[in-house]
């Protein structure tokens, strides 16, 4: 863990500090700090900083965030978020921990080796995304989930993002950014009924910024790992 923190650069520290400041202030503004909400938001923005670095610590924190976030979602009956994060994000985060540890870019370094998807993986991902969305969407319908349409979209984008992260593919960040937009909408709707959910809006707003930052970082590392050169030589697209 100490090595992971030492690997952060000035931009990482600045973005992390701003993210923490915003989510903590948003918790204080509600007038009554919810410990679970506060813990979830702090762990969440911290996880993304390390995921952006390709550091397996980010996956460990993602698992912790999934559990805490599910508790918050339970209070507003956002069953889609509970199913998504406990049923998909948390298990895939555990699998990603194993995958990332087994695939370092260089031996002894904490940076994961980035992978581009084969045609077979793209097809498999497409089929699984449709299947997961259909099954989970039907379950949410049966449970009379509030804001059902947005919850179903959240399942699609979240599964896609988690799967791409498991495959160590840079596009995970774009899928998560799309998921962040959906979640901002969901928690705005929840906050209209209960202001105590305001921190979740701040949380996913910062998630959106961090995920875009993660995408930029991963794309830069594609070049440093020689992946862009490999793609150009083969004349194929990632």
N, C-alpha and C positions, 0 to 999 in steps of 0.2 A: 504493500500500500504506500509506503514511504517513497518507493521508486516511482510509483504512478504520479504522486504529487510533484516530485522533482522534475518530472517530464513535462509539466505544464509550462507554457511560455507566457509572456506578458499579456498577450491577447486573451489567452485562456483564463488567466486570473481575473482580468478586467471583466470579461463577459460573465464569468461565474459570480464575481462580486456584485455586479449590477443585477443579475438574475436573483440572487439571494436577497438583496436589498428590496427589490420590488415585491417578491412573494411574502417576505416578512412584514413589510409595511401593509400590504393588502390584507394580511391576517389581522393586524392590529386595528385597521380601519373598521372592521366589523363590530368592534366594541367588546367582543368576548372571544378571546383566542381559543380556537378548537385545536387541541393538541394533535389529533390525528390528521386534520387538514394541514396543519403547519408542518408536521413531519413528512407527509406525503409530498408537499410542494418542494420542500428543501431537498429531500432525497431525489426527487424527480429531476430538478434542474442540475443537480450534482452529477447524476448518472449520465446525462446527455453530454456533459463536458468530457467525460472519459470515453464515452462511445465515439465522440467526434475524433478522439485521438487514436481510435482503434485499440483501446485498452480494455482487457477483459474485466477490469474492475467496474466498468460501465454496465456490463451485463449482470454482475452481482447486484448492483444497486437498482437496476431495472426490475429485477425479481422482487426486491424489497418494496419498491414503489408500487408494483402491481398489487401486492397484498394490501398495502395501506390505502391505495386509491379505491380498491374494491370495497373497503369498509365505508369510505366516504360515499361511494355510489349507492350502497345499500340503504343509506339514510333517505335518499330521495327516490328510491325504487327504480334507479336506472339499471335494470337487470341486464341490459345489453352490455353495459360497461363491466358489470360483475362477471358475466359469462366470458366476455372478451379478455379481461385481464387475468382472471383466475383460470379460465379454461384454455386460453391461447397464449397470451403474453408471458405469463409466469412460466409455464412449461417450456415454451420455446426459448425463453431467456436461459433456463437451465441447460437446454441442449446447446445453446449458443456458447455458454461458458466452456463446455467440453470442446466444441468445434474450434473456438478461438484459441484455446490453450494448445490444441493439437496442430494448429496452423499458424505459427508465428512467421512473420516476414523473414526474420533472421534469428538464428538460435541465440538465446540469451536476451532477446529484446521483447518488449511488451507489445509492440505493434503487430496487429494481425495482418496476415497476407490477404490482400483483396482478390476477389474472384469475379470473373465475368461469367454470365450464364450461358449455357449451351442451349440449343434449340429445344432439346428434350426437357431441360429444366424449366424453360419458359412455358412450354405447353403444360407440363405438370403443375406449375404454379397457377396457371390460368384455370385449369380444371378444379384444383383444390380450392381456389378462391371462390369460384361459383358454388361449389359443394358446401363449403363452410358457411358462406353467406346464406344459402337457402335453408340449411338445417338450423342455424342459430336464429335466423330471421323468423322462422316458423315458431320456434320456442318463445321468442320475445312476443310474438302475436298472441300466443296462448296465455302468456303471463300478463297481458294487458299493460305493456311497458309504455310509460309516458314518452311522447315525442318519438314514436316508433320509427318513422322514416329516417330521421337523423341517426337513430341508434343502429339501424341496419347498415347505413352508409359507414358508420364508425367501425362496425365489425369488418366490413370489406377492406377498408384502408388500413386498419390495425393488423389484420391477418397478413395482408400483403407486405406491410412494413416489417413485421416480425419474421416472416419467412425470408425476405431479402437479407435481413440482418443475419439470420442463421446461415445463409449462403455466402455471407461476407461480401455482399454486393453494395456498391455505392448508392444505388437508387433507393436503398432503404430509407434514406433521409428525406427524399421527396415524398415517399408514401407516408411517412410520419408527419411531414409538414401538412399534407392534405388532411390527415387524421386530426391534426391540431385544430385546423379551421372548423371541422365538424364539432369537435369537443368544445370549442369556444362558444359555438352557437348553442349547444346543449346546456352548458352551464350558465349562459346568459338567460336562457329560459327558466332554469332552476332558480337563479338569483332574483328573478322577478317575483318569485313566491317567498324566497327566504334569502335575505341579504348575507347570511353567514356563508353562502357558497361563492361569494365574490372572489375569494382567494383562488378558486379553481380557474376563474377567467384569467387572472394574472398569471397563474401557473402555466396554462396552455398557451398564452400569448408569448411567454418567455420560451416555452417549448418550441414554438414556431421559429423564433429567432435562432435558437440553439440548433435546431434541425437544419436550417439553411446554412448555418456555420459549419455543421457537421458535413454537409454535402460538399461544400467548398474544400474542406480539409481532406475528405476522402478522394476527391478528384485530383487534388494536388499530389496526394500519395500514390495515386495510380501512375503518375508520371515518374515519381521517384522510384517506384517498384518496377518500372519498365513495362507496365501493362499497356499504356497508350501506344508505345512503340510496337509492341507485339500485335496489337489490333490493326495498326496501320499497315504493317508488313503483310498481314493475312488478308487485308482488304475487307474485313468484316466489322460489323457494328457491335458494341457491347450491349 
